């Protein structure tokens, strides 16, 4: 059974800061997803990675398959980035981390 | 392309009442999932359908929860009777296997509050 660990669990930062959220997993995977969940809202898929790095606007996601680790970066953070960010991995089914609660203060 | 639709978005009921949620997946997606996400936790898979057949319902509390996908398209999830601990967001997702990778698309969720 895959274990997915995210860190930090909670993160409060000032507007404009560079944000990093980490995800580690225990067994080999075919894909890793970064998801965003706003309060009261559903989940939006941000990235799906199987290797390397992807960039979308101010969001960057990287994955190191050998180290079983992925990071989600937010550049020039903004209060609207405040949300829960969830890492999920696809191996034998989909396993979710517990999420990182991010608050960006103006 | 239209996304996964869910209704209602919010529901408040008293314990011991019954409730039903509806999900309409993306057209052509054979696989449909129902997840339960309790506040502060990651989503937990309740049931997975492939067309109208059940693939995995090992974590579905079958004494009170039921789900169906009769025609292999829309699905309903029912809780009867509800308990306080059922308060959560219920997420529906559908997926399409492309290039060997199963990409799931999530609906907006139904937030259930049980009083």
Interface residues (C-beta under 8 A of the other chain):
Chain A: X4 X30 X31 X33 X35 X40 X41 X42 X43 X44 X45 X48 X50 X86 X88 X90 X93 X94 X96 X97 X98 X99
Chain B: X6 X40 X41 X42 X43 X44 X45 X56 X89 X91 X100 X101 X102 X103 X104 X105 X106 X107 X108 X109 X111
